[in-house]
Amino acid sequence: MADVAVRAEDVTFHVDGANLVSEVNLTASRGRVLAIIGPNGAGKSTLLALLAGDVLPHEGRVLLDGAETAAAFPGDLALVRAVLTQRTPVDIPYTAAQVVEMGRFPHRRDETNTSERDAAAVADAMRRTDTTQFAARTYATLSGGERTRVSLARVLAQETPIVLLDEPTTALDVAHQERIMREAVRVSRDDRAVIVVLHDLNAAAVYADEIVLMSRSRIVAEGPPRSVLRSGLLSEVYGQPMVVVDHPFRDVPLVLVDALEN
């Protein structure tokens, strides 16, 4: 069995008396991609922030590589997990290369780290996200999709055993969506744990090893794609008729919206 890298135990988080995440139990293992799906307001991004240690649960606990986030210093967390959020500032006065270099900042305390290793990690991350051509461009001048790819390059350059991605394919064209999801799989196969929030159910079907389906702050189903992506369950959770069939080219389920029903 793969090593568990992330564990949430009875995690609950509330704001103004409303539970945004309720009694969640979850594990993510090294070598695997875990996708979190669900409709808007289900609690996906809040759960990811809790798993990252960016916010602390009001009940329960989160452990990253066995250490509880509530007791961790930010600098220590940055060596364990890298996070892509939806809230990256747009008007930061740095070039794309400088933004990616920020991913190396946590390694400044590592006496074995070198400037050559930093440079190699940055170059590799930009190559893998197809952002090398933006290196000298000011981050604010990039399109939304280009900024997303540069931010993902920063995450890759951080070289952590746990990678948390909140909607990494947002604003990307089809080719870059596929490229980024393939990179998520590649990262996981390097004995790292990847947790990704996705709205694209078919991307989850193709690239995730396990899927967690959330609805109204709770996990309502979890497991391999075929066990979670079921017509009746998805139709009920999303409030939209859906049909799940076999993908014509891959051995995965394919989710179709039933547009014939009103």
VOLOZA-378316 format. One record per residue (C-alpha): x, y, z. Coordinates in steps of 0.5 Angstrom, whole numbers, padded with zeros to 4 digits, always signed. Each point is the difference from the previous one (the first is absolute). Layout:
% VOLOZA-378316
XYZ...
This chain:
% VOLOZA-378316
+0000+0000+0000+0003+0007-0002+0002+0004+0006-0005+0005+0003+0002+0007-0001-0006+0004+0002-0005-0002+0005-0006+0004+0002-0004-0002+0006-0007+0002+0002+0001+0007-0003-0005+0005+0001+0001+0008-0002-0006+0005+0001-0001+0007-0002-0005+0004+0004-0004-0006+0002+0000-0004-0007+0005-0006-0001+0004+0001-0006+0003-0007+0001-0003-0005+0005+0003-0006+0003+0004-0002-0006+0005-0006+0000+0005+0000-0005+0006-0004-0002+0005+0002-0006+0006-0005-0001+0007+0001-0004+0000-0002-0007-0008+0002-0001-0004+0005-0003-0006+0002+0004-0005+0004-0003-0006+0004+0004-0006+0002-0004-0007+0003+0002-0004+0005-0002+0001+0008+0002+0000+0001+0007+0001-0008+0002+0006+0002+0004+0006-0002-0005+0004+0006+0001-0001+0001+0007+0002-0008+0001+0006+0001-0004+0002+0006+0004-0001-0004+0007+0005-0005-0003+0005+0005-0002+0000+0002+0007-0002+0007-0002-0006+0000+0004-0001-0004+0006-0006-0004+0002-0005+0001+0005+0000-0007+0002+0004-0006-0002+0007+0000-0003+0004+0000-0006+0007-0004-0001+0005+0001-0005+0005-0005+0000-0002-0002+0007+0001+0007+0003-0006+0004+0002-0001+0007-0004-0003+0003+0006+0007-0001+0003+0005+0002-0006+0003+0006-0001-0001+0003-0007+0007-0001-0002+0000-0007+0001-0007-0001-0003+0003+0003-0007+0005-0005+0000-0005-0006+0001-0006+0003-0005+0000+0005-0006-0007+0003-0001-0003+0003-0007-0006+0004+0003-0005+0005-0004+0002+0006+0003+0007+0002-0003+0001+0007+0000-0001+0003-0007+0004+0006+0001+0007-0002+0003+0006+0003-0003+0004-0006-0002+0002-0003-0006-0003-0007-0001+0007-0003+0001+0000+0003+0007-0007-0002+0002+0003-0007-0002+0006+0001+0004-0004+0001+0006-0002-0007+0001+0008-0001+0002-0001+0005+0006-0001-0006+0005+0006-0003-0002+0005+0006+0002+0001-0004+0007+0002-0006-0003+0008+0000+0000+0000-0005-0006-0004+0004-0004+0004+0004-0006-0001+0006-0004+0001-0005-0006-0006-0005+0003-0004+0006+0000+0001+0002-0007-0001-0007-0002-0007-0001+0003-0002+0007-0002+0002-0002-0007-0003-0007+0000-0007+0003+0003-0001+0005-0006+0002-0005-0005-0005-0005+0003-0006+0005+0000+0002+0003-0007+0002+0007+0003+0007+0001-0001-0002+0005-0006-0003+0005+0006+0006+0000+0004+0002+0007-0001-0007+0002+0000-0004+0004+0005-0004-0005+0004-0006+0006-0001+0000+0000-0007-0001-0007-0001-0007-0003-0002-0004-0004+0006+0002-0007-0003+0007+0002-0001+0000+0003+0008-0003-0007+0002+0006-0004-0004+0005+0005+0003-0003-0001+0007+0000-0008-0001+0008+0001-0002+0001+0003+0007-0004-0006+0003+0005-0005-0004+0006+0004+0002-0001-0001+0007+0001-0007+0000-0004-0002+0006-0003-0008+0001-0007+0003+0000-0003+0004-0005-0007+0004+0000-0003+0003-0006-0007+0004+0000-0003+0000-0007+0007+0000-0003-0004-0001-0007-0004+0006+0001+0001+0005-0006+0004-0005-0004-0001-0002-0007-0001-0007-0002+0007-0002-0001+0003+0003+0006-0005-0003+0004+0002-0007-0002+0007+0002+0001-0001+0003+0007-0004-0006+0002+0006-0005-0003+0005+0004+0004-0005-0001+0007+0001-0008-0002+0007+0001-0001+0001+0003+0006-0004-0005+0004+0004-0006-0003+0007+0003+0003-0003-0003+0007-0004+0007+0001-0007+0001+0002-0004+0004-0004-0007+0003+0002-0004+0004-0006-0006+0004+0001-0004-0001-0007-0006+0002-0003+0001-0004-0006-0003-0007+0001+0003-0003-0006+0007+0003+0002-0001-0004+0007-0002-0006-0004+0006+0000-0004+0006+0002+0005-0002-0001+0007+0001-0007+0003-0005+0002+0006-0006+0005+0000-0003+0003+0006-0007+0003-0002-0003+0005+0005-0007+0003+0001-0002+0005+0005+0007+0000+0004+0000-0007+0000+0003-0006-0004-0005-0004-0003+0004-0005-0004+0007-0002+0000+0004-0005-0004+0003-0002-0007-0004+0004-0006-0004-0005-0002-0003-0001+0007-0001+0007+0001-0002+0003-0007-0007-0003+0000-0006+0002-0004-0005+0000+0005+0005+0003+0006+0002+0006-0005-0007+0002-0002-0002+0000+0007+0006+0004+0003+0001+0005-0006-0008+0001-0001+0001-0001-0007-0001-0007-0004+0006-0003-0002+0002-0007-0003+0006-0004+0001+0003-0004-0006+0006-0004-0002+0005+0005-0003+0001-0002-0008+0008+0001+0001+0002-0002+0007-0002-0005+0005-0003+0006+0004-0008+0002+0001-0002+0006-0004-0005+0005+0003-0005+0003-0004-0005+0005+0002-0007-0002-0003-0002+0006-0003-0007-0003-0002-0003+0001+0006-0003+0007+0003
